[in-house]
Amino acid sequence: MKYDYFRGHPIKQRANGVYIYVDTGELVAETWEDRPCGYCGKHNSPEGYDGCIGEIEGAINACCGHGNEAEAYIQYPDGRRLGGRDAMRLVEERAICRLFFALQ
């Protein structure tokens, strides 16, 4: 069976149109905020940012793609949008900088 994915977790649609998680059978609509990313295992930050990327200065919205690089994006208030590999490159550069300064 081919599954869809939501935030890195395999999901399937029931006959009544409702989506459930494959691993638990829980309703996606009722439990998605309580589950960590299915790719990296991190929960969202208290502010709602993806746990693996946190806040991106100047961005209004961002997503790590949860294991699917093509779905990653960063949106800015002036209308600019980085997607896919370009978005992930910026996320990776930020992570390297945070690690470098943490070691200082």
Secondary structure, DSSP 8 states (H G I E B T S, - for coil): ---EEETTEEEEE-TTS-EEETTT--BHHHHGGGS--TTT-----TTS--TTT---TT-SEEE--TT-GGG-EEE-TTS-EEETHHHHHHHHHHHHHHHHHHH-
